[in-house]
Amino acid sequence: MNEKTTTELEKLRDLIDGVDQQLLLLLRKRLDLVAQVGAVKHSAGLPIYAPEREAAMLAKRRAEAETMGIQPQLIEDVLRRLMRESYLNEKDVGFKQVKEDLGKIVIVGGKGQLGQLFAQMFSLSGYEVHLLDKDDWQRASTMFEGAGLVLVTVPIAVTCELIRDKLTQLPTGCILADLTSIKTAPMTAMLETHQGPVVGLHPMFGPDVGSFAKQVVVVCHGRQAQAYDWLLEQIKIWGARLVEAEAIKHDKAMQLVQAMRHFSTFVYGLNLCREQADMQSLLQFSSPIYRLELAMVGRLFAQSPELYADIIFAQKDSLKAISDYLANYAEALTVLESGNRDEFIRRFREVAQWFGDLAPQFQHESRAMLQSVNDMKSH
């Protein structure tokens, strides 16, 4: 490289550094404005996540980027990353308390990770929160006095027994709720044990989320819905999206969404282990989509084996879903062993037709995730 080229590069790089500094100042200004928005939302009791506003803003910015010769996906990726940061910061100012005369909240199993997460969110909303764990039952009767909400978040295997044995003397007007990933049996136990308001909740996320924004919480109505309307409103203020479902329908869906999927991931990891796969080599030769797949497998094994055993073993009906999956796998393997390429293509097209418009939609959504994988890999 000659001296003239070096000088030109240095000048251009200095200009780029200057633009980067301006970008930093603009980012700081945007984050400060978002913090002010968060304070206004807090005082007004508005949800931190406004999907219509977000969609409209992204559409407008994409259109503006295109007119400026900028890839629309680039500005969307930048803005989505900024919004994720904003959601994480918004909880620093707390949340509006919907039910000011509730009394105390008792979280049974509150020292577990999910219990601690909900305890944090209720505390940020100004509620008096008490944690009741397995070694605290000698204080339970005192703790339950004046409770407005008792929230159960213990291992699935002991949930129903605990409800029937330990929660028979709650105040009449107290709301009894649970956070388990299956709903039919716990809902039955709660309705039989407690005569007051009952509602089943299933957070479709783990305790390591930084924010409730855009997360899904399934709601299974039990009894006296008007008494716990405030609770659902509070969860929406935290940013979550509520999905109402009957307990039986929820559990059937979880056979596919959770039990079968987790079991398949377990077997995938087990196979990698038994094959003594060289993970570093796999990562080195993996495209972003395969790295993402490996990351999802690894994520499972970074968490509690007891938790996933509870999820998989709790639903006896999931055995059929898993068995059907095994049968379909064996059938597809037969096609491969026969060398019948045309039959494979026919079945591929059959599945693609079944997915319909969702297939290209998922392809679009996955691009953003794959970009994140690329960014992670570059570090």
C-alpha positions as CSV (number, residue, x, y, z in Angstrom):
1,M,0.0,0.0,0.0
2,N,1.5,3.3,-1.1
3,E,1.6,6.5,1.0
4,K,-1.1,8.2,-0.9
5,T,-3.5,5.3,-0.4
6,T,-2.7,5.1,3.3
7,T,-3.3,8.9,3.7
8,E,-6.7,8.6,1.9
9,L,-7.8,5.7,4.1
10,E,-6.8,7.4,7.3
11,K,-8.8,10.5,6.3
12,L,-11.9,8.4,5.4
13,R,-11.6,6.4,8.6
14,D,-11.4,9.6,10.6
15,L,-14.6,10.7,9.0
16,I,-16.2,7.4,9.8
17,D,-15.1,7.7,13.4
18,G,-16.8,11.1,13.5
19,V,-20.0,9.8,12.1
20,D,-19.9,6.9,14.7
21,Q,-19.5,9.4,17.5
22,Q,-22.6,11.3,16.2
23,L,-24.5,8.0,16.1
24,L,-23.5,7.4,19.7
25,L,-24.9,10.8,20.7
26,L,-28.1,10.1,18.8
27,L,-28.5,6.7,20.4
28,R,-28.0,8.3,23.8
29,K,-30.6,10.9,23.0
30,R,-33.1,8.2,21.8
31,L,-32.6,6.1,24.9
32,D,-33.2,9.2,27.1
33,L,-36.4,9.9,25.2
34,V,-37.5,6.3,25.6
35,A,-36.9,6.6,29.3
36,Q,-39.2,9.6,29.5
37,V,-41.8,7.6,27.6
38,G,-41.4,4.8,30.1
39,A,-42.0,7.2,33.0
40,V,-45.2,8.5,31.4
41,K,-46.4,4.9,30.7
42,H,-45.6,4.1,34.4
43,S,-47.7,6.9,35.7
44,A,-50.6,6.2,33.3
45,G,-50.5,2.4,33.7
46,L,-49.9,1.7,30.1
47,P,-48.2,-1.5,28.8
48,I,-44.5,-1.0,28.0
49,Y,-45.1,-2.9,24.7
50,A,-47.4,-1.3,22.1
51,P,-47.5,-3.7,19.1
52,E,-49.5,-1.4,16.8
53,R,-47.2,1.6,17.5
54,E,-44.1,-0.6,16.9
55,A,-45.4,-2.1,13.7
56,A,-46.3,1.3,12.3
57,M,-43.0,2.9,13.2
58,L,-41.0,0.1,11.7
59,A,-43.0,0.2,8.5
60,K,-42.5,4.0,8.2
61,R,-38.7,3.7,8.9
62,R,-38.4,0.9,6.3
63,A,-40.1,3.0,3.7
64,E,-37.9,6.1,4.5
65,A,-34.7,3.9,4.4
66,E,-35.6,2.6,0.9
67,T,-36.0,6.1,-0.4
68,M,-32.5,6.9,0.9
69,G,-31.0,3.9,-0.7
70,I,-30.6,2.0,2.6
71,Q,-31.6,-1.6,2.9
72,P,-34.9,-1.5,4.9
73,Q,-33.9,-4.7,6.8
74,L,-30.8,-2.8,8.1
75,I,-32.8,-0.1,9.8
76,E,-35.3,-2.6,11.1
77,D,-32.5,-4.7,12.7
78,V,-31.0,-1.6,14.3
79,L,-34.3,-0.4,15.7
80,R,-35.3,-3.8,17.0
81,R,-32.0,-4.0,18.9
82,L,-32.6,-0.5,20.3
83,M,-36.1,-1.5,21.3
84,R,-34.9,-4.6,23.1
85,E,-32.5,-2.4,25.1
86,S,-35.3,0.0,25.8
87,Y,-37.6,-2.7,27.2
88,L,-34.9,-3.8,29.5
89,N,-34.4,-0.3,30.8
90,E,-38.1,0.6,31.2
91,K,-38.5,-1.7,34.2
92,D,-35.9,0.4,36.0
93,V,-38.6,3.0,36.7
94,G,-41.1,0.4,37.9
95,F,-44.7,-0.1,36.9
96,K,-48.0,1.2,37.9
97,Q,-49.8,-0.7,40.6
98,V,-53.2,-1.7,39.4
99,K,-54.6,-3.1,42.7
100,E,-53.6,-0.8,45.5
101,D,-55.8,-2.4,48.1
102,L,-54.8,-6.0,47.4
103,G,-53.0,-6.8,50.6
104,K,-49.9,-9.0,50.4
105,I,-48.9,-11.5,47.7
106,V,-47.5,-14.9,48.8
107,I,-45.5,-16.8,46.2
108,V,-45.3,-20.5,47.1
109,G,-42.0,-21.7,45.8
110,G,-40.9,-18.1,45.6
111,K,-37.2,-18.9,46.0
112,G,-37.1,-20.8,42.7
113,Q,-36.0,-18.9,39.6
114,L,-39.5,-18.3,38.2
115,G,-40.9,-17.4,41.6
116,Q,-38.1,-14.8,42.1
117,L,-38.8,-13.3,38.7
118,F,-42.5,-12.8,39.5
119,A,-41.6,-11.5,42.9
120,Q,-39.3,-8.9,41.3
121,M,-42.1,-7.8,38.9
122,F,-44.7,-7.5,41.7
123,S,-42.2,-5.6,43.8
124,L,-41.4,-3.2,41.0
125,S,-45.2,-2.6,40.8
126,G,-45.4,-1.7,44.5
127,Y,-46.9,-4.8,46.0
128,E,-46.0,-6.4,49.3
129,V,-44.5,-9.7,48.4
130,H,-43.7,-12.7,50.6
131,L,-41.8,-15.8,49.6
132,L,-42.9,-19.2,51.0
133,D,-40.6,-22.1,50.3
134,K,-40.4,-25.7,51.4
135,D,-38.7,-24.9,54.7
136,D,-41.1,-22.1,55.7
137,W,-44.4,-24.0,56.2
138,Q,-44.3,-23.4,60.0
139,R,-45.0,-19.7,59.1
140,A,-47.5,-20.4,56.4
141,S,-50.7,-19.7,58.4
142,T,-49.4,-16.3,59.5
143,M,-48.2,-15.5,56.0
144,F,-51.5,-16.3,54.4
145,E,-53.4,-14.0,56.7
146,G,-54.6,-11.0,54.7
147,A,-53.2,-12.4,51.5
148,G,-54.9,-11.1,48.3
149,L,-53.0,-13.4,46.0
150,V,-51.3,-16.8,46.5
151,L,-49.2,-17.8,43.5
152,V,-48.0,-21.4,43.3
153,T,-44.8,-22.0,41.4
154,V,-43.4,-25.4,42.5
155,P,-42.3,-28.5,40.5
156,I,-45.2,-29.9,38.5
157,A,-44.9,-33.3,40.2
158,V,-45.9,-31.9,43.6
159,T,-48.2,-29.0,42.5
160,C,-51.5,-30.8,42.9
161,E,-50.6,-32.5,46.2
162,L,-49.3,-29.2,47.7
163,I,-52.5,-27.4,46.7
164,R,-54.8,-30.0,48.3
165,D,-52.7,-30.5,51.4
166,K,-51.4,-27.0,52.2
167,L,-53.8,-24.4,50.7
168,T,-57.1,-25.4,52.2
169,Q,-57.4,-22.4,54.6
170,L,-56.8,-19.4,52.4
171,P,-58.9,-16.2,52.9
172,T,-62.2,-16.5,51.0
173,G,-61.5,-13.5,48.8
174,C,-57.9,-14.5,48.1
175,I,-57.0,-15.3,44.5
176,L,-55.3,-18.7,44.0
177,A,-53.2,-19.0,40.9
178,D,-50.4,-21.2,39.6
179,L,-47.6,-21.0,37.0
180,T,-47.3,-24.6,36.0
181,S,-46.8,-25.7,32.3
182,I,-49.7,-28.1,32.4
183,K,-53.1,-26.8,33.5
184,T,-55.9,-29.4,33.7
185,A,-54.8,-31.1,36.9
186,P,-53.7,-28.0,38.8
187,M,-56.9,-26.1,37.8
188,T,-59.0,-29.0,39.1
189,A,-57.0,-29.1,42.3
190,M,-57.3,-25.4,42.9
191,L,-61.1,-25.3,42.2
192,E,-61.7,-28.2,44.5
193,T,-59.5,-26.9,47.3
194,H,-60.3,-23.1,47.3
195,Q,-63.8,-21.6,47.1
196,G,-62.5,-18.1,46.1
197,P,-61.2,-16.8,42.8
198,V,-59.0,-19.2,40.8
199,V,-57.0,-18.7,37.7
200,G,-54.3,-20.7,35.9
201,L,-51.3,-19.0,34.3
202,H,-48.5,-20.5,32.1
203,P,-45.6,-18.1,31.3
204,M,-44.3,-19.3,27.9
205,F,-40.8,-18.3,28.8
206,G,-38.0,-19.1,31.2
207,P,-36.8,-17.2,34.2
208,D,-33.8,-15.8,32.4
209,V,-35.8,-13.3,30.3
210,G,-34.8,-9.7,30.8
211,S,-38.2,-8.3,30.1
212,F,-41.8,-9.4,29.8
213,A,-42.2,-7.4,26.7
214,K,-43.5,-9.5,23.8
215,Q,-43.6,-12.6,26.0
216,V,-46.7,-14.8,26.1
217,V,-48.6,-15.8,29.2
218,V,-51.4,-18.3,28.8
219,V,-54.5,-17.7,30.9
220,C,-56.9,-20.5,31.9
221,H,-60.0,-19.0,33.6
222,G,-61.2,-20.7,36.7
223,R,-63.7,-18.9,38.9
224,Q,-64.7,-15.2,39.6
225,A,-62.8,-13.7,36.8
226,Q,-63.8,-10.2,37.8
227,A,-61.8,-10.6,41.0
228,Y,-58.5,-11.3,39.1
229,D,-59.0,-8.9,36.2
230,W,-56.5,-6.6,37.8
231,L,-53.9,-9.4,37.8
232,L,-54.2,-9.9,34.0
233,E,-54.1,-6.1,33.5
234,Q,-50.9,-6.0,35.6
235,I,-49.2,-8.6,33.5
236,K,-50.1,-6.7,30.4
237,I,-48.6,-3.6,31.8
238,W,-45.4,-5.5,32.2
239,G,-45.5,-6.0,28.5
240,A,-46.7,-9.6,28.1
241,R,-49.3,-10.8,25.6
242,L,-52.1,-12.8,27.1
243,V,-53.5,-15.8,25.3
244,E,-56.7,-17.3,26.8
245,A,-57.3,-21.0,26.5
246,E,-59.2,-23.9,28.0
247,A,-57.0,-26.1,30.2
248,I,-57.6,-29.2,28.1
249,K,-56.8,-27.4,24.8
250,H,-53.7,-25.9,26.4
251,D,-52.4,-29.2,27.6
252,K,-52.9,-30.9,24.2
253,A,-51.0,-28.1,22.5
254,M,-48.2,-28.4,25.1
255,Q,-47.8,-32.1,24.1
256,L,-46.4,-30.8,20.8
257,V,-45.0,-27.4,21.9
258,Q,-43.2,-28.6,25.0
259,A,-43.1,-32.3,25.7
260,M,-42.4,-33.6,22.1
261,R,-40.1,-30.7,21.3
262,H,-38.1,-31.0,24.5
263,F,-37.9,-34.7,24.2
264,S,-36.7,-34.5,20.6
265,T,-34.0,-32.0,21.6
266,F,-33.0,-34.3,24.5
267,V,-32.5,-37.1,22.1
268,Y,-30.6,-34.9,19.7
269,G,-28.2,-33.9,22.5
270,L,-28.0,-37.5,23.7
271,N,-27.0,-38.6,20.2
272,L,-24.3,-35.9,19.9
273,C,-23.0,-37.1,23.3
274,R,-23.0,-40.8,22.4
275,E,-21.3,-40.0,19.0
276,Q,-18.7,-38.0,20.9
277,A,-19.2,-35.2,18.3
278,D,-16.4,-32.7,18.1
279,M,-18.4,-29.6,18.9
280,Q,-15.7,-27.2,18.0
281,S,-15.5,-28.7,14.5
282,L,-19.3,-28.7,14.2
283,L,-19.4,-25.0,15.1
284,Q,-16.5,-24.2,12.7
285,F,-18.3,-25.8,9.8
286,S,-21.8,-24.7,10.7
287,S,-23.8,-22.1,8.8
288,P,-25.8,-19.7,10.9
289,I,-28.9,-21.8,10.8
290,Y,-27.1,-24.9,12.1
291,R,-25.3,-22.9,14.7
292,L,-28.7,-21.6,15.9
293,E,-30.0,-25.2,16.0
294,L,-27.0,-26.3,18.1
295,A,-27.5,-23.3,20.4
296,M,-31.1,-24.3,21.0
297,V,-29.9,-27.9,21.9
298,G,-27.2,-26.6,24.1
299,R,-29.6,-24.2,25.8
300,L,-31.7,-27.1,27.0
301,F,-28.7,-28.8,28.7
302,A,-27.7,-25.6,30.4
303,Q,-30.9,-25.7,32.5
304,S,-32.3,-27.8,35.2
305,P,-32.7,-31.5,34.3
306,E,-35.4,-31.8,37.0
307,L,-37.5,-29.1,35.4
308,Y,-37.4,-30.8,32.0
309,A,-38.1,-34.2,33.4
310,D,-41.1,-32.7,35.1
311,I,-42.4,-31.1,31.9
312,I,-41.9,-34.3,29.8
313,F,-43.1,-36.9,32.4
314,A,-46.0,-34.8,33.7
315,Q,-48.2,-35.3,30.7
316,K,-48.9,-39.0,30.1
317,D,-50.7,-38.2,26.9
318,S,-47.5,-36.8,25.5
319,L,-46.3,-40.4,25.0
320,K,-48.6,-40.7,22.0
321,A,-47.3,-37.4,20.5
322,I,-43.7,-38.6,20.9
323,S,-44.6,-42.1,19.6
324,D,-46.2,-40.6,16.5
325,Y,-43.1,-38.5,16.0
326,L,-40.9,-41.7,16.2
327,A,-43.2,-43.5,13.7
328,N,-43.0,-40.6,11.3
329,Y,-39.2,-40.5,11.7
330,A,-39.0,-44.2,11.0
331,E,-41.3,-43.9,8.0
332,A,-39.1,-41.1,6.5
333,L,-36.0,-43.2,7.2
334,T,-37.5,-46.0,5.1
335,V,-37.9,-43.6,2.2
336,L,-34.3,-42.6,2.6
337,E,-33.1,-46.2,2.8
338,S,-35.1,-47.1,-0.4
339,G,-33.4,-44.3,-2.3
340,N,-36.7,-43.0,-3.5
341,R,-35.8,-39.4,-4.1
342,D,-39.1,-38.6,-5.8
343,E,-41.1,-39.8,-2.8
344,F,-39.1,-37.6,-0.5
345,I,-39.8,-34.6,-2.7
346,R,-43.5,-35.5,-2.8
347,R,-43.7,-35.6,1.0
348,F,-41.6,-32.4,1.3
349,R,-44.1,-30.6,-1.0
350,E,-47.0,-32.1,1.0
351,V,-45.7,-30.5,4.2
352,A,-44.9,-27.2,2.4
353,Q,-48.4,-27.0,1.2
354,W,-49.7,-27.7,4.7
355,F,-47.6,-24.8,6.1
356,G,-49.0,-22.5,3.4
357,D,-48.3,-18.8,3.9
358,L,-46.6,-19.5,7.2
359,A,-43.5,-21.0,5.5
360,P,-42.4,-17.8,3.8
361,Q,-43.4,-15.8,6.9
362,F,-41.2,-18.0,9.1
363,Q,-38.4,-17.7,6.5
364,H,-38.6,-13.9,6.8
365,E,-38.7,-14.0,10.6
366,S,-35.7,-16.3,10.8
367,R,-33.5,-13.9,8.9
368,A,-33.3,-11.6,11.8
369,M,-32.4,-14.4,14.2
370,L,-29.8,-15.7,11.8
371,Q,-28.3,-12.2,11.6
372,S,-28.0,-12.3,15.4
373,V,-26.2,-15.6,15.1
374,N,-23.8,-14.1,12.6
375,D,-23.1,-11.1,14.9
376,M,-22.5,-13.5,17.9
377,K,-20.2,-15.7,15.8
378,S,-18.1,-12.6,14.7
379,H,-17.2,-12.0,18.4
